[in-house]
Structures are given as C-alpha cells and as structure tokens.
Amino acid sequence: GTHRGEIWSVALGDAGRDPVLGDGAGGFQYSYLLHRTDGQQTVHDAHSVELETLSELGVPGLLMWLAFLVGAGVGIQRARRLGPSAAVLAAIAVTAGSYWLVHTSIDWFWPYPAVTAPVIALLGAACAPTLRTATLVKPGRWRVGLGVGAVVLALSAIPPFFSKSYVNQAFGEWRTDFPRAMSDLDQAHSLWPMSVDPLMAKGAIARAAGNRAVAIGAFSQVTRQRPREWAAHYYLALLYRKSSPQRARQELAAALADDPREPILLALRKQL
C-alpha cells in the first residue's frame, strides 16, 4: 500500500540506464513521473537514501556514500579505545547513526537538516578524540578549515531562505498589490536563480489575476530553464487553448512526454 516497490523499481531502473552518471542530483522526481505505472502517485524522493543516491549519482555516488559510512565506522572504532568517555560517545553515535541509517533506507526523511545534521554531528564527535593523538594534523589548521566551511555553509543558506520568503509574501499580497507581488517574485528569482519556484509562482499568480502575457512569459522561462517541469507546459497549454490550439497541443505533448500518466494531462488531451 505504500508504493515503495514501484518507487524502488524506478530507482534501480535509473541506475541500470546510466550506472556512471545516474539522473543527476534531483533527477529522480522527474524520472519517476516518466516511468511510474500509477498515475495517482507522485513522489520527490526514492524513499531510500541508498537507492536515491544510486539513481541520481550512479555507482560513483553510491561508492562515496559507502566510503562515508565506512570512514565513520573506522573512526569511531579507533576513538572508542581511547577511554571510557570516548567509548560512551561512540556508543551514542552508533546508536543514533544505526537508527538513522535503517530509517532512511525505507523512508525519505533525511533531507530535513534537523533530523540528519545531529546524526552527522554525533558521528563526527565520536571520531574526534583521535585528533588528540594525530601527528599529521597541525594544531589549529583543522579549526580554520572547519570555521571557513561553517561560514560558507551558513552564507549559502541565506539566498534560498529570503527567496522563499519573497515567494510567500507575493502569494499573500497579489490580490491587493499585483505589481508589488511581481516585483517580489523577480527579487526571489534573482536571489535563487537555480530554483524555478519563483517563476512558477509568478505564472500562477499572473494567470489567476488575468494577466495572460506575464503568465506565458513566466511559464515559458520555466520550460527553458527546466524543460522537464511538466506543470509549466501544462499551464502553457491551458493559456494557449483558445488562442492557439496547435501551440496548446505542442505544450501538452511536451508535458505528456515527461509525465504520460498524469490524470489532468490526459483529461486536457481529451478536451483539445
């Protein structure tokens, strides 16, 4: 009843089609839409961290994932011999890490930083006592590297955060101030140009407001930036349905090419 059999089958199929490169990071959600057998089920993750890594990053990605697990295990094994405190910390880290590994092997909760980050921190902390006996690492060097990495990580999270804030703000204000909403969405996209969420929001709001030209422009930009985003093609088909039926059929065909079992696409095909 969870559809995991089909989900895992699609992930394994992706690995078989391209075992070296896979689908690319984030590609599973698009591959699933293309290869699923149930048109009512939509997922973004493979419900297994190992299978999703194999699907999206291929065998090299899975090997790096296994290297992480082996490295953590070896580090903890060495550290626990350094005394009772290190042994207790190792036991705590192994317990948390084992549960996390089992759960993420059958579910998709690992993308949540609040769930995964503490486990990674525990594993690192359990390995840390060996640094006191290491002779190849000069004192202070690793602290500088860790500090720089933490700063870079923190700074990289700022643009997506504010981008999402602008998108949420636009949804709350477009009925009373449409130009302001459009400006906020443009700002959101400039902050996080890799994401198509601001463009999809711009198209949806413009369509709801009756601004056909802006909606077509936004959805067209999505299809150029991310051709496999079937929803953008679908909305373009709706917008062209009366003025240009031929163009509408072309957009619908593009949507069906990436999601052939989507019920709303099949319904629109009958209408056209």
C-alpha positions as CSV (number, residue, x, y, z in Angstrom):
1,G,0.0,0.0,0.0
2,T,3.0,2.4,0.2
3,H,4.0,2.0,-3.5
4,R,7.6,1.6,-2.3
5,G,8.1,-1.5,-4.6
6,E,7.3,0.7,-7.7
7,I,9.4,3.6,-6.3
8,W,12.4,1.4,-5.7
9,S,12.0,-0.3,-9.0
10,V,12.2,3.1,-10.9
11,A,15.3,4.0,-8.9
12,L,17.0,0.7,-9.9
13,G,15.9,1.2,-13.5
14,D,17.6,4.7,-13.4
15,A,20.8,3.1,-12.2
16,G,20.6,0.5,-14.9
17,R,20.1,3.0,-17.7
18,D,23.1,5.2,-16.6
19,P,25.2,3.5,-13.9
20,V,28.0,6.0,-14.1
21,L,26.2,9.4,-14.1
22,G,22.7,8.5,-13.0
23,D,19.9,11.0,-13.4
24,G,21.8,13.8,-11.8
25,A,21.0,15.3,-8.4
26,G,17.3,16.0,-8.0
27,G,16.5,13.9,-11.1
28,F,14.6,11.1,-9.5
29,Q,11.4,13.0,-9.2
30,Y,11.3,13.6,-12.9
31,S,12.3,10.0,-13.8
32,Y,9.6,8.7,-11.5
33,L,6.9,10.6,-13.4
34,L,8.2,9.2,-16.6
35,H,8.4,5.6,-15.6
36,R,5.7,5.2,-12.9
37,T,2.7,2.8,-13.5
38,D,0.3,4.5,-11.1
39,G,-0.9,7.9,-12.3
40,Q,-2.2,8.8,-8.8
41,Q,1.2,8.6,-7.0
42,T,3.6,11.4,-7.0
43,V,6.9,11.4,-5.1
44,H,10.0,13.6,-5.0
45,D,12.3,11.1,-3.3
46,A,13.1,7.4,-3.7
47,H,12.2,6.5,-0.1
48,S,15.7,5.0,0.3
49,V,18.8,7.1,0.7
50,E,21.0,4.4,-0.9
51,L,18.7,3.8,-3.9
52,E,18.2,7.6,-4.5
53,T,22.0,8.1,-4.4
54,L,22.4,5.3,-6.8
55,S,19.6,6.6,-9.1
56,E,20.8,10.2,-9.2
57,L,24.6,9.9,-8.8
58,G,25.2,6.5,-10.2
59,V,27.7,3.9,-8.8
60,P,30.4,6.6,-8.1
61,G,27.9,8.4,-5.9
62,L,27.0,5.2,-4.1
63,L,30.6,4.4,-3.5
64,M,31.2,7.8,-2.0
65,W,28.2,7.2,0.3
66,L,29.6,3.9,1.4
67,A,33.0,5.5,1.9
68,F,31.3,7.9,4.3
69,L,29.8,5.1,6.3
70,V,33.0,3.0,6.4
71,G,35.0,6.1,7.3
72,A,32.7,6.9,10.2
73,G,32.8,3.3,11.4
74,V,36.6,3.1,11.3
75,G,37.0,6.5,13.0
76,I,34.6,5.5,15.8
77,Q,36.2,2.1,16.3
78,R,39.6,3.8,16.7
79,A,38.3,6.5,19.0
80,R,36.4,4.3,21.4
81,R,39.6,2.6,22.5
82,L,40.9,5.9,24.0
83,G,39.0,5.7,27.2
84,P,35.5,5.4,28.9
85,S,34.3,8.8,27.7
86,A,35.2,8.1,24.1
87,A,33.6,4.7,24.3
88,V,30.3,6.1,25.7
89,L,30.3,8.8,23.0
90,A,30.9,6.1,20.4
91,A,28.0,4.0,21.7
92,I,25.7,7.0,21.5
93,A,26.8,7.9,18.0
94,V,26.5,4.3,16.7
95,T,23.0,4.0,18.2
96,A,21.7,7.2,16.6
97,G,23.5,6.5,13.3
98,S,22.2,3.0,13.1
99,Y,18.6,4.1,13.6
100,W,19.1,6.9,11.1
101,L,20.5,4.5,8.5
102,V,17.8,1.9,8.9
103,H,15.0,4.6,8.7
104,T,16.5,6.4,5.8
105,S,16.8,3.1,3.9
106,I,13.0,2.8,3.8
107,D,11.8,6.4,4.1
108,W,12.6,9.8,2.8
109,F,13.1,12.0,6.0
110,W,16.9,12.5,5.5
111,P,16.5,15.8,3.6
112,Y,15.4,17.5,6.9
113,P,18.5,19.2,8.4
114,A,17.0,19.0,11.9
115,V,17.0,15.2,11.5
116,T,20.2,14.5,9.7
117,A,22.6,17.2,10.9
118,P,22.6,16.0,14.6
119,V,23.4,12.5,13.5
120,I,26.3,13.7,11.3
121,A,27.5,15.8,14.2
122,L,27.4,12.9,16.6
123,L,29.4,10.7,14.2
124,G,32.0,13.4,13.8
125,A,32.1,14.0,17.6
126,A,32.6,10.3,18.2
127,C,35.6,10.3,15.8
128,A,37.1,13.5,17.2
129,P,39.0,12.0,20.1
130,T,41.5,10.5,17.7
131,L,42.5,14.1,16.7
132,R,44.3,14.4,20.1
133,T,46.7,11.7,19.1
134,A,47.0,12.5,15.4
135,T,50.5,13.7,14.4
136,L,49.9,14.7,10.8
137,V,47.4,17.5,11.5
138,K,49.0,20.6,12.8
139,P,47.1,22.3,15.7
140,G,44.8,25.0,14.6
141,R,44.7,24.1,10.9
142,W,41.6,22.0,11.1
143,R,39.8,24.6,13.2
144,V,40.4,27.2,10.5
145,G,39.1,24.9,7.8
146,L,36.1,24.0,9.9
147,G,35.3,27.6,10.5
148,V,35.6,28.6,6.9
149,G,33.4,25.7,5.9
150,A,30.8,26.7,8.5
151,V,30.7,30.3,7.3
152,V,30.3,29.2,3.6
153,L,27.5,26.8,4.6
154,A,25.7,29.5,6.5
155,L,26.0,32.1,3.7
156,S,24.8,29.6,1.1
157,A,21.6,29.1,3.0
158,I,20.7,32.9,3.1
159,P,19.7,33.4,-0.6
160,P,17.2,30.4,-0.7
161,F,15.7,31.5,2.6
162,F,15.0,35.0,1.5
163,S,13.9,33.8,-1.9
164,K,11.2,31.6,-0.3
165,S,10.2,34.5,1.9
166,Y,9.6,36.7,-1.1
167,V,7.5,34.0,-2.7
168,N,5.4,33.6,0.3
169,Q,5.0,37.3,0.6
170,A,3.8,37.5,-3.1
171,F,1.1,34.9,-2.5
172,G,-0.2,37.0,0.4
173,E,-0.3,40.4,-1.4
174,W,-1.1,39.8,-5.1
175,R,-4.8,40.5,-4.7
176,T,-4.2,43.9,-3.3
177,D,-0.9,44.9,-4.9
178,F,-0.2,42.9,-8.1
179,P,2.8,45.0,-9.2
180,R,4.4,44.6,-5.8
181,A,3.9,40.8,-5.9
182,M,5.5,40.6,-9.3
183,S,8.5,42.6,-8.1
184,D,8.9,40.4,-5.1
185,L,8.9,37.3,-7.3
186,D,11.5,38.8,-9.6
187,Q,13.6,39.5,-6.5
188,A,13.1,35.9,-5.3
189,H,14.3,34.6,-8.6
190,S,17.4,36.8,-8.7
191,L,18.3,35.6,-5.2
192,W,18.0,31.9,-6.1
193,P,18.2,31.6,-9.9
194,M,18.6,27.9,-9.8
195,S,15.1,27.4,-8.5
196,V,12.0,27.7,-10.7
197,D,9.7,28.1,-7.8
198,P,9.6,31.9,-8.1
199,L,8.8,31.6,-11.8
200,M,6.1,29.0,-11.2
201,A,4.6,31.3,-8.6
202,K,4.7,34.3,-10.9
203,G,3.0,32.3,-13.7
204,A,0.3,31.0,-11.3
205,I,-0.4,34.4,-9.8
206,A,-0.5,36.2,-13.1
207,R,-2.8,33.6,-14.6
208,A,-5.2,33.9,-11.6
209,A,-5.0,37.7,-11.9
210,G,-5.9,37.5,-15.6
211,N,-2.6,38.8,-16.9
212,R,-2.1,36.3,-19.7
213,A,1.1,37.8,-21.1
214,V,3.0,37.7,-17.8
215,A,1.9,34.2,-17.1
216,I,3.0,33.0,-20.5
217,G,6.4,34.7,-20.1
218,A,6.9,33.1,-16.7
219,F,6.0,29.6,-17.6
220,S,8.0,29.8,-20.9
221,Q,11.0,30.8,-18.9
222,V,10.5,27.8,-16.7
223,T,10.4,25.5,-19.7
224,R,13.7,27.0,-20.9
225,Q,15.4,26.7,-17.6
226,R,14.0,23.2,-16.7
227,P,12.4,21.5,-19.7
228,R,11.2,18.5,-17.7
229,E,9.0,20.6,-15.5
230,W,5.7,19.3,-16.9
231,A,3.5,21.6,-14.9
232,A,4.8,24.7,-16.8
233,H,4.0,23.0,-20.2
234,Y,0.5,22.1,-18.8
235,Y,-0.3,25.7,-17.8
236,L,1.0,27.0,-21.2
237,A,-1.4,24.6,-22.9
238,L,-4.2,26.0,-20.8
239,L,-3.2,29.5,-21.7
240,Y,-3.0,28.8,-25.4
241,R,-6.0,26.5,-25.5
242,K,-8.4,29.1,-27.1
243,S,-6.0,31.5,-28.9
244,S,-3.7,28.8,-30.5
245,P,-4.9,25.2,-30.2
246,Q,-1.9,24.0,-32.2
247,R,0.5,25.5,-29.7
248,A,-1.6,24.2,-26.9
249,R,-1.2,20.6,-28.3
250,Q,2.5,21.1,-28.6
251,E,2.8,22.2,-25.0
252,L,0.6,19.3,-23.8
253,A,2.7,16.8,-25.8
254,A,5.8,18.1,-24.1
255,A,4.1,17.7,-20.7
256,L,3.0,14.1,-21.6
257,A,6.5,13.2,-22.8
258,D,7.7,13.6,-19.2
259,D,4.5,12.6,-17.3
260,P,2.5,10.3,-19.6
261,R,0.1,9.0,-16.8
262,E,-0.9,12.3,-15.2
263,P,-4.7,12.4,-15.0
264,I,-5.1,16.1,-15.5
265,L,-2.9,15.9,-18.7
266,L,-5.0,13.0,-20.0
267,A,-8.2,15.0,-19.3
268,L,-6.8,18.1,-21.1
269,R,-5.8,15.9,-24.1
270,K,-9.4,14.8,-24.5
271,Q,-10.6,18.4,-24.4
272,L,-8.2,19.5,-27.0
